[in-house]
Amino acid sequence: MPAQNSSPKTPVSARRQFLATAASGTAALAGLGVVGAQAQGADLPKAQRPARLPREVTIATVCQDGLRESSPENMVRAMLKRAEQAASQQPDLVCFPEVFTCANLSNGRPELAKFASTPLCPVTQPVADFAKRHQCYVICPTYTQHDGRYFNAAVLFDRSGRVAGEYQKIRLTLGEIENGLTPGPDTPPVFETDFGRLGCQICFDMEWMDGWQKLRKAGAEIVVWPSAFAGGSMVNTMAALHRYVVVSSTRKDTSKVCDIDGAQLAATSRWNTWAVTTVNLEKVFMHTWPFVQHFEAVLGKYGPRVSIKTHSEEEWSILESHDANLRVADILQEFGLEQIDAYLARAEQAQQKAKS
């Protein structure tokens, strides 16, 4: 069930105050599956856009497919041209592909030692300017250099165009290592933004679970995956396995946004090189049984203010609030419901106790 847009418009400041007061409730459950969901209205003109819920986040992903330029500067300009179209949808977050700054160049990639620089440099400055102009966060993948070491990185610019963080690819390919790149730290960072907790993985990181699992345990609500390849159903799988929103931004084929149950919310195609959707982070992932016994009572009391989406065969259920004044953490407490990680942890404790 899509999010309802009947609640009054909430100013950005009020949204941030809501997030602060929810820290001990819904936001505290971020690492336990309280994330995701598609909302309507992201494709409407600015003047007609419906009011947003406090925890709704509009996400744009831009694909590099079909572009070929002569220099990093020209490639950045070409990608920003695509991003400008997506910016009409007022995104909170815009995502670009793996090292897009020097990929698909007709003259080949520049020498790493000559190209890699600080996160904010002449090549990435236009991306920072874009973030500031449109007051959005941007994931800008490029090669960076720190203390004589080179990294395949995803730089995060905040709404003011400042560097808010940097993720360095952990699982490098053999070719990347031979070319002089250094793997990033084993524990990926989680960035605190004004809409929630954000993490990154890059391309070959897809082949290992540890980075994705660490992000989940650290409370990531949205994970961006810049990549050279599209990943296909693996993107959906990572979202469902870790119960957070996954955003892919790729050099070819499909870039997409997947919900916490792996459902595809938006995607690029041969007809559109960027995609935008709005996700509502005020939701929780549950094991259907035994909590389904309370669903009728929840819906009976709150009606259209909430929705419960159930995958019958997987026995997954997602409880979502569509009311700015109703937190899912409060509903869980009221009806004795439990998000899935807490439920599984309790079951595992009982299993271990039964063995002793």
C-alpha positions in Angstrom: 0.0 0.0 0.0 1.6 3.3 -1.0 2.1 6.0 1.6 -0.9 8.4 2.1 -0.3 12.1 1.5 -3.1 13.5 3.6 -0.9 14.8 6.5 -0.1 18.5 6.7 3.1 19.7 5.2 6.0 19.5 7.6 8.8 22.0 7.3 12.4 20.7 7.1 13.1 22.0 10.6 10.1 20.2 12.0 11.1 17.0 10.3 14.6 17.2 11.9 13.0 17.8 15.3 10.8 14.8 14.8 13.9 12.7 14.0 15.6 13.9 17.1 12.7 13.0 19.4 12.4 9.6 17.8 15.9 8.7 18.6 14.8 6.4 21.5 12.0 5.0 19.4 11.8 4.4 15.7 15.3 5.8 14.9 16.8 3.5 17.5 15.5 0.6 15.6 17.3 1.7 12.4 19.7 -1.2 12.5 16.9 -3.6 13.2 14.9 -3.3 10.0 13.0 -0.1 10.5 13.5 1.4 7.0 12.2 1.8 3.5 9.0 2.2 1.4 7.8 3.9 -1.7 5.7 7.0 -1.6 3.7 8.7 -4.4 4.3 12.1 -5.8 8.0 12.2 -6.6 7.2 12.8 -10.3 5.0 15.8 -9.7 6.1 19.4 -10.5 7.4 21.3 -7.5 4.4 23.4 -7.0 2.1 20.4 -6.9 4.2 18.0 -4.8 2.2 16.5 -1.9 3.3 17.2 1.7 5.8 14.7 2.9 5.9 12.6 6.0 8.7 13.4 8.6 10.8 10.3 7.6 10.2 10.3 3.8 13.4 10.5 1.7 13.4 11.2 -2.0 16.3 9.3 -3.7 17.6 9.8 -7.2 20.0 7.4 -9.0 21.8 8.3 -12.2 23.1 5.7 -14.8 26.2 6.3 -17.0 25.0 4.0 -19.8 25.5 5.4 -23.3 27.9 8.2 -22.3 31.4 8.5 -23.7 33.5 11.7 -23.1 37.1 12.8 -23.8 38.0 14.0 -20.2 36.9 13.6 -16.6 35.7 17.2 -16.6 33.5 16.6 -19.7 32.2 13.3 -18.1 31.2 15.2 -14.9 29.4 17.8 -17.0 27.5 15.1 -18.9 26.5 13.2 -15.8 25.4 16.4 -14.1 23.2 17.2 -17.1 21.3 14.0 -16.4 21.3 14.8 -12.6 19.8 18.2 -13.3 16.7 16.5 -14.8 16.4 14.3 -11.7 16.8 17.4 -9.5 13.4 18.7 -10.7 12.0 16.0 -8.4 13.6 17.7 -5.3 15.7 14.7 -4.2 17.3 14.5 -0.7 20.0 12.1 -2.1 21.5 11.8 -5.6 23.8 8.8 -6.4 26.4 8.4 -9.2 28.2 5.3 -10.4 31.6 3.9 -9.4 34.5 6.2 -10.3 32.2 7.8 -12.9 34.6 10.7 -13.1 37.1 8.8 -15.2 35.1 5.9 -16.6 34.0 5.6 -20.2 36.6 8.0 -21.4 37.5 7.9 -25.1 41.2 8.6 -24.3 41.3 5.9 -21.6 41.6 6.5 -17.8 44.1 9.0 -16.6 47.1 7.7 -14.6 46.1 7.1 -11.1 49.0 9.0 -9.5 48.1 12.1 -11.6 44.3 11.9 -11.2 43.7 10.8 -7.6 43.3 13.8 -5.3 41.5 15.0 -2.2 37.7 14.3 -2.0 37.0 17.9 -3.1 39.1 18.9 -6.1 38.6 20.7 -9.4 37.0 17.6 -11.0 34.5 17.0 -8.1 33.9 20.7 -7.3 31.0 20.9 -9.9 29.3 17.9 -8.1 29.7 19.7 -4.7 28.2 22.9 -6.4 25.3 20.7 -7.6 24.7 19.5 -4.0 24.7 23.0 -2.7 22.5 24.4 -5.5 19.8 21.8 -5.1 20.3 21.4 -1.3 20.7 17.6 -1.5 23.2 15.0 -0.4 25.3 13.5 -3.3 27.3 10.3 -3.4 30.2 11.1 -5.7 32.5 8.1 -6.5 36.0 9.0 -7.6 39.6 8.1 -6.9 41.0 9.8 -3.8 44.5 10.0 -2.3 45.4 10.1 1.3 49.0 9.9 2.7 50.4 8.6 -0.5 47.8 5.8 -0.9 45.1 5.7 -3.5 41.5 4.6 -3.0 38.4 3.8 -5.0 36.1 6.0 -3.0 32.5 7.2 -2.6 32.6 10.8 -1.4 29.5 12.1 0.4 28.7 15.8 -0.1 26.0 17.3 2.2 23.3 19.8 1.3 25.8 22.7 1.6 28.3 21.1 -0.8 30.7 20.2 2.0 32.5 16.8 2.3 30.4 14.9 4.9 32.3 11.6 4.6 34.1 9.1 2.4 33.8 5.4 2.0 36.8 3.5 0.5 36.1 0.3 -1.4 37.1 -2.7 0.7 37.0 -5.6 -1.8 39.2 -4.4 -4.7 39.6 -6.5 -7.8 43.0 -8.0 -8.7 43.3 -5.5 -11.5 42.7 -2.6 -9.1 45.4 -3.8 -6.7 47.9 -4.3 -9.5 47.2 -0.7 -10.6 48.1 0.6 -7.2 44.8 1.0 -5.3 44.7 0.2 -1.5 41.7 -1.5 0.1 39.7 0.7 2.6 39.3 -0.1 6.3 37.5 -3.4 7.1 34.6 -1.6 8.8 32.6 0.6 6.5 31.5 3.9 8.0 27.8 4.9 8.6 27.1 8.5 7.9 24.6 10.5 9.9 22.4 12.7 7.6 19.4 14.8 8.4 17.2 12.0 6.9 18.8 8.9 8.5 21.8 6.7 8.5 23.6 6.1 5.2 26.2 3.5 4.2 28.0 2.5 1.1 29.4 -0.5 -0.7 31.1 -0.4 -4.1 30.9 -2.8 -7.0 33.0 -5.9 -6.1 32.0 -5.5 -2.5 28.8 -7.2 -3.7 30.6 -10.6 -3.6 31.2 -10.6 0.1 28.6 -10.4 2.9 30.7 -8.9 5.7 30.6 -5.2 4.7 26.8 -5.4 4.2 26.3 -7.1 7.5 28.5 -4.6 9.3 26.4 -1.8 7.9 23.3 -3.4 9.1 24.7 -3.9 12.6 25.8 -0.3 12.7 22.3 0.9 12.0 22.4 1.9 8.3 19.0 2.6 6.9 20.0 3.2 3.3 23.0 1.7 1.5 24.2 3.1 -1.8 26.0 0.8 -4.2 27.9 2.6 -6.9 29.1 0.0 -9.4 30.5 -0.7 -12.9 28.0 -3.6 -13.4 24.3 -3.6 -12.7 24.1 -6.5 -10.2 20.6 -7.6 -11.3 18.7 -9.5 -8.6 21.7 -9.4 -6.2 20.7 -5.8 -5.4 17.2 -6.9 -4.5 18.7 -9.8 -2.4 21.0 -7.5 -0.4 18.1 -5.3 0.5 15.9 -8.2 1.6 18.7 -10.0 3.5 19.7 -6.9 5.5 16.3 -5.2 5.6 17.5 -1.7 4.5 17.0 0.3 1.3 19.6 -0.4 -1.3 20.3 2.2 -4.1 22.4 1.1 -7.1 24.0 3.5 -9.4 25.8 1.9 -12.3 27.7 2.5 -15.5 25.6 0.3 -17.6 22.2 -1.6 -17.7 19.9 -0.9 -14.8 20.3 1.4 -11.8 17.6 1.0 -9.2 16.2 1.6 -5.7 15.0 -1.5 -3.7 12.9 -1.5 -0.6 13.7 -3.4 2.6 11.8 -6.5 1.3 13.8 -6.4 -2.0 11.0 -4.9 -4.0 12.1 -2.6 -6.8 10.7 0.8 -6.3 12.3 2.7 -9.3 14.8 1.8 -12.0 16.5 3.3 -15.1 16.1 1.7 -18.5 16.9 2.2 -22.2 14.3 5.0 -22.0 15.3 6.8 -18.9 18.9 7.3 -17.6 17.8 8.4 -14.1 15.2 7.3 -11.7 13.6 8.8 -8.6 11.4 7.5 -5.8 10.4 8.4 -2.3 10.9 6.0 0.6 9.3 6.2 4.0 11.7 5.2 6.8 8.9 5.0 9.4 8.3 1.3 9.0 9.4 -2.0 10.6 10.1 -5.5 9.3 8.5 -8.3 11.3 8.2 -12.1 11.2 4.6 -12.6 10.3 3.9 -15.4 12.9 3.0 -15.0 15.8 2.4 -11.2 15.4 -0.2 -11.6 12.6 -2.7 -12.4 15.5 -2.6 -8.6 16.3 -2.8 -7.2 12.8 -6.6 -6.9 12.8 -6.5 -5.0 16.0 -3.8 -2.6 14.7 -5.7 -1.9 11.5 -9.0 -1.6 13.3 -7.6 1.1 15.6 -5.5 3.1 13.2 -7.2 2.5 9.9 -5.5 4.3 6.9 -2.9 5.8 9.3 -1.0 2.6 8.9 -0.5 -0.3 6.5 0.7 -3.8 6.9 2.3 -5.5 3.9 2.7 -9.3 4.2 4.7 -11.7 2.0 2.7 -14.8 2.6 5.3 -17.5 1.6 8.3 -15.8 3.2 6.1 -14.9 6.3 7.5 -11.3 6.3 5.3 -8.4 7.3 6.1 -4.7 7.1 4.2 -2.3 9.4 4.3 1.3 8.1 3.0 4.5 9.5 1.4 7.1 7.2 0.7 9.6 9.9 3.3 12.2 10.9 2.3 11.9 14.6 2.3 8.1 14.7 5.5 6.2 15.3 5.8 2.5 14.6 7.9 2.1 17.8 4.8 3.1 19.7 2.6 0.7 17.9 5.0 -2.2 18.6 4.9 -1.4 22.3 1.2 -1.0 22.4 0.4 -4.3 20.8 3.4 -6.4 21.9 4.8 -6.6 18.4 8.5 -7.2 17.8 10.8 -6.3 14.9 12.4 -9.3 13.3 16.0 -9.0 14.6 14.8 -8.7 18.2 12.5 -11.6 17.7 15.2 -13.8 16.1 17.7 -12.8 18.8 15.2 -13.8 21.5 14.7 -17.2 19.7 18.4 -17.7 19.5 18.9 -17.1 23.2 16.2 -19.6 24.0 17.9 -22.1 21.6 21.2 -21.7 23.4 19.6 -22.0 26.8 17.9 -25.2 25.7 21.2 -26.7 24.8 22.8 -26.2 28.2 
